[in-house]
């Protein structure tokens, strides 16, 4: 019986040692499969985490954009004039409207693309973020490179806008003119000083919110803000230069992270063979 078994093993080409090594090899294969399954599960959990983080962040940006859009729509009822004559569209209301629309649309694409795992939306979200980041960096570089030229152009535009505001000579509430808004916010008057308004100094130039300063016979230096709005605006930009730079850098970092997450999800969906889900 033993000789028969030995003969059958020799005929099959397997020795007793090979037969004894089959179980450890099988065990190693099973352990390898378990490790691969564990790694795959961890990767899926990480991707799921990225998916929900992207949904949460884009939802917050969507709410912020919708708030800006609503506030911009509210201001369109009042603000009709711009400080810059050649760029009348650059009013506070229009800037809020444009910013709100861009933020709302981009964050909506990111939210739906991540939630529904839609490759088309994710790719569009990636491209829009890339374009926005390039535009922001280009504007920042131009502001730094042509700082003196921009200051000269700003002074010219402010003078032209103020003259146009004087010629209108219409009765408006304080919220209906960007000039009134800027003069109240920055405690300034005119481009250089209150004399730029001539005999039609607006109520927003009055110090400490006085309501009867236009009827007073006191010296203008005692009634109106002495500092011009050009100087006040330059001082504000200089004082907030570091804050603005940090804000731009943080915004760019957020955009880069958003692009990385979007592209990671896009590649995962493509490799898994999922279709364009809606």
C-alpha positions as CSV (number, residue, x, y, z in Angstrom):
1,X,0.0,0.0,0.0
2,X,2.9,2.4,0.9
3,X,4.8,1.4,-2.2
4,X,1.7,2.2,-4.3
5,X,1.4,5.7,-2.8
6,X,5.0,6.4,-3.4
7,X,4.7,5.2,-6.9
8,X,1.7,7.5,-7.6
9,X,3.6,10.5,-6.1
10,X,6.6,9.9,-8.2
11,X,4.4,9.6,-11.3
12,X,2.7,12.9,-10.6
13,X,6.0,14.6,-10.2
14,X,5.4,15.8,-6.6
15,X,7.4,14.8,-3.6
16,X,6.3,14.5,0.0
17,X,8.1,17.8,0.7
18,X,6.2,19.6,-2.0
19,X,2.9,18.3,-0.6
20,X,3.9,19.6,2.8
21,X,4.6,23.1,1.5
22,X,1.2,23.5,-0.2
23,X,-0.6,24.6,3.0
24,X,1.9,27.4,4.0
25,X,1.8,28.8,0.5
26,X,-1.9,28.8,0.5
27,X,-1.9,30.6,3.8
28,X,0.5,33.3,2.5
29,X,-1.8,33.8,-0.5
30,X,-4.8,34.2,1.8
31,X,-2.9,36.7,4.0
32,X,-1.9,38.6,0.9
33,X,-5.5,38.7,-0.3
34,X,-6.6,40.0,3.2
35,X,-4.0,42.7,3.2
36,X,-5.0,43.8,-0.3
37,X,-8.6,43.8,0.7
38,X,-7.8,45.9,3.8
39,X,-5.8,48.4,1.7
40,X,-8.6,48.7,-0.8
41,X,-11.1,49.2,2.0
42,X,-8.9,52.0,3.5
43,X,-8.6,53.6,0.1
44,X,-12.3,53.5,-0.4
45,X,-12.9,55.0,3.1
46,X,-10.4,57.8,2.3
47,X,-12.1,58.6,-1.0
48,X,-15.5,58.6,0.8
49,X,-14.1,61.0,3.4
50,X,-12.8,63.3,0.6
51,X,-16.1,63.1,-1.1
52,X,-18.1,64.3,2.0
53,X,-15.5,66.9,2.9
54,X,-15.8,68.4,-0.6
55,X,-19.6,68.3,-0.3
56,X,-19.5,70.1,3.1
57,X,-17.0,72.8,2.0
58,X,-18.8,73.5,-1.2
59,X,-22.1,73.7,0.7
60,X,-20.7,76.4,3.0
61,X,-19.3,78.3,0.0
62,X,-22.7,78.0,-1.7
63,X,-24.5,79.5,1.3
64,X,-21.9,82.3,1.4
65,X,-22.3,83.0,-2.3
66,X,-26.1,83.0,-2.0
67,X,-25.8,85.5,0.9
68,X,-23.6,87.8,-1.1
69,X,-26.0,87.5,-4.1
70,X,-29.0,88.4,-2.0
71,X,-27.2,91.4,-0.4
72,X,-26.1,92.6,-3.8
73,X,-29.7,92.4,-5.1
74,X,-30.7,94.4,-2.0
75,X,-28.1,97.1,-2.7
76,X,-29.2,97.5,-6.3
77,X,-32.3,99.2,-5.0
78,X,-30.2,102.1,-3.7
79,X,-26.7,102.3,-5.2
80,X,-26.8,103.7,-8.7
81,X,-23.5,105.5,-9.1
82,X,-19.9,104.4,-9.2
83,X,-16.8,106.3,-7.9
84,X,-15.0,105.6,-11.2
85,X,-16.5,107.4,-14.2
86,X,-15.1,105.1,-16.9
87,X,-16.0,101.9,-15.0
88,X,-19.6,102.6,-14.0
89,X,-20.2,98.9,-13.5
90,X,-17.8,98.8,-10.6
91,X,-20.3,99.5,-7.9
92,X,-20.5,97.7,-4.6
93,X,-23.8,96.1,-5.6
94,X,-22.5,94.8,-8.9
95,X,-19.3,93.5,-7.3
96,X,-21.4,91.5,-4.8
97,X,-23.7,90.3,-7.5
98,X,-20.8,89.0,-9.7
99,X,-18.9,87.5,-6.8
100,X,-22.1,85.8,-5.5
101,X,-23.0,84.3,-8.9
102,X,-19.5,83.0,-9.4
103,X,-19.2,81.4,-6.0
104,X,-22.7,80.0,-6.1
105,X,-22.2,78.4,-9.5
106,X,-18.8,77.0,-8.9
107,X,-19.6,75.6,-5.4
108,X,-22.9,74.1,-6.8
109,X,-20.9,72.2,-9.5
110,X,-18.4,70.9,-6.9
111,X,-21.2,69.9,-4.5
112,X,-23.3,68.0,-7.1
113,X,-20.2,66.5,-8.8
114,X,-18.9,65.1,-5.5
115,X,-22.2,63.9,-4.2
116,X,-23.4,62.3,-7.4
117,X,-19.9,61.3,-8.5
118,X,-20.4,63.0,-11.8
119,X,-17.2,63.2,-13.8
120,X,-18.5,66.0,-16.1
121,X,-19.3,68.3,-13.1
122,X,-16.0,67.5,-11.3
123,X,-14.0,68.3,-14.4
124,X,-15.9,71.5,-15.0
125,X,-15.4,72.4,-11.3
126,X,-11.6,71.8,-11.7
127,X,-11.3,73.9,-14.8
128,X,-13.3,76.8,-13.3
129,X,-11.2,76.8,-10.1
130,X,-8.0,76.8,-12.2
131,X,-9.3,79.8,-14.3
132,X,-10.3,81.7,-11.1
133,X,-6.9,81.1,-9.5
134,X,-5.0,82.3,-12.6
135,X,-7.1,85.4,-12.8
136,X,-6.5,86.2,-9.1
137,X,-2.8,85.7,-9.5
138,X,-2.7,87.8,-12.6
139,X,-4.6,90.7,-11.0
140,X,-2.3,90.6,-7.9
141,X,0.8,90.7,-10.1
142,X,-0.6,93.6,-12.1
143,X,-1.4,95.6,-9.0
144,X,2.1,95.1,-7.6
145,X,3.8,95.8,-10.9
146,X,1.8,98.9,-11.9
147,X,1.1,100.3,-8.4
148,X,2.1,104.0,-9.2
149,X,0.2,104.0,-12.6
150,X,-2.9,102.6,-10.9
151,X,-2.7,105.3,-8.2
152,X,-2.5,108.1,-10.9
153,X,-5.4,106.5,-12.9
154,X,-7.5,106.2,-9.7
155,X,-7.0,109.9,-8.8
156,X,-8.1,110.9,-12.3
157,X,-11.1,108.7,-12.3
158,X,-12.2,109.9,-8.8
159,X,-11.9,113.5,-9.9
160,X,-14.0,112.8,-13.0
161,X,-16.6,110.9,-11.0
162,X,-16.9,113.6,-8.4
163,X,-17.4,116.3,-11.1
164,X,-20.2,114.2,-12.7
165,X,-21.8,113.7,-9.2
166,X,-21.8,117.5,-8.7
167,X,-23.3,118.1,-12.1
168,X,-26.3,115.8,-11.4
169,X,-27.2,117.9,-8.4
170,X,-30.0,115.6,-7.5
171,X,-31.5,114.9,-4.1
172,X,-30.6,111.3,-3.0
173,X,-30.5,109.5,0.2
174,X,-27.1,108.6,1.7
175,X,-27.3,105.0,0.4
176,X,-27.9,106.0,-3.2
177,X,-24.4,107.2,-4.0
178,X,-21.1,105.3,-3.6
179,X,-19.5,108.7,-2.8
180,X,-21.7,109.0,0.3
181,X,-20.9,105.4,1.3
182,X,-17.2,105.9,1.0
183,X,-17.1,109.2,2.7
184,X,-19.0,107.9,5.7
185,X,-17.0,104.7,5.9
186,X,-13.6,106.2,5.6
187,X,-14.4,109.6,7.3
188,X,-13.2,111.5,4.3
189,X,-14.5,114.2,2.0
190,X,-13.9,114.8,-1.7
191,X,-10.8,113.6,-3.5
192,X,-8.3,115.9,-1.8
193,X,-10.5,117.7,0.7
194,X,-14.0,119.2,1.1
195,X,-13.2,122.0,-1.3
196,X,-13.5,119.6,-4.3
197,X,-17.3,119.7,-3.8
198,X,-17.4,123.5,-4.1
199,X,-20.6,124.8,-2.7
200,X,-22.5,121.5,-2.8
201,X,-20.8,119.5,0.0
202,X,-22.9,116.4,0.8
203,X,-24.2,115.5,4.2
204,X,-21.9,112.5,4.4
205,X,-18.9,114.9,4.8
206,X,-20.1,116.2,8.1
207,X,-18.0,115.2,11.1
208,X,-19.5,112.9,13.8
209,X,-22.7,112.5,11.8
210,X,-23.9,116.1,12.3
211,X,-27.2,116.8,10.6
212,X,-27.0,120.6,10.6
213,X,-23.4,121.2,9.6
214,X,-24.4,122.3,6.1
215,X,-26.4,125.2,7.6
216,X,-23.7,126.2,10.0
217,X,-21.4,129.3,9.3
218,X,-18.4,127.8,11.0
219,X,-15.1,127.2,9.3
220,X,-15.3,124.2,6.9
221,X,-12.3,122.5,8.7
222,X,-14.5,122.3,11.8
223,X,-17.5,121.0,10.0
224,X,-16.2,118.6,7.4
225,X,-13.7,115.8,7.3
226,X,-10.3,117.2,6.4
227,X,-8.8,114.1,4.8
228,X,-9.5,113.4,1.2
229,X,-10.9,110.1,0.1
230,X,-7.9,109.4,-2.2
231,X,-5.5,109.5,0.8
232,X,-7.9,107.6,3.0
233,X,-8.3,104.8,0.4
234,X,-4.5,104.6,-0.1
235,X,-4.0,104.4,3.7
236,X,-6.6,101.7,4.0
237,X,-5.0,99.6,1.3
238,X,-1.5,100.0,2.9
239,X,-2.8,99.1,6.3
240,X,-4.6,96.0,5.0
241,X,-1.9,95.0,2.5
242,X,-0.7,92.1,4.6
243,X,-4.2,90.9,5.5
244,X,-5.2,91.1,1.8
245,X,-2.1,89.1,0.8
246,X,-2.8,86.4,3.4
247,X,-6.4,86.2,2.3
248,X,-5.4,85.8,-1.4
249,X,-2.9,83.1,-0.4
250,X,-5.4,81.2,1.7
251,X,-8.0,81.5,-1.1
252,X,-5.4,80.1,-3.6
253,X,-4.6,77.2,-1.2
254,X,-8.3,76.4,-0.8
255,X,-8.7,76.4,-4.6
256,X,-5.7,74.1,-5.1
257,X,-7.0,71.7,-2.5
258,X,-10.4,71.8,-4.2
259,X,-8.8,71.0,-7.5
260,X,-6.7,68.1,-6.0
261,X,-9.8,66.6,-4.4
262,X,-11.9,67.0,-7.6
263,X,-9.2,65.4,-9.7
264,X,-8.7,62.5,-7.2
265,X,-12.4,61.8,-7.3
266,X,-12.5,62.1,-11.1
267,X,-9.6,59.6,-11.5
268,X,-11.2,57.2,-9.0
269,X,-14.6,57.3,-10.8
270,X,-12.8,56.8,-14.2
271,X,-10.8,53.9,-12.9
272,X,-13.8,52.2,-11.4
273,X,-15.7,52.4,-14.7
274,X,-18.7,54.4,-13.4
275,X,-20.7,56.2,-15.9
276,X,-21.7,59.8,-15.9
277,X,-24.3,59.6,-13.1
278,X,-27.0,62.2,-12.7
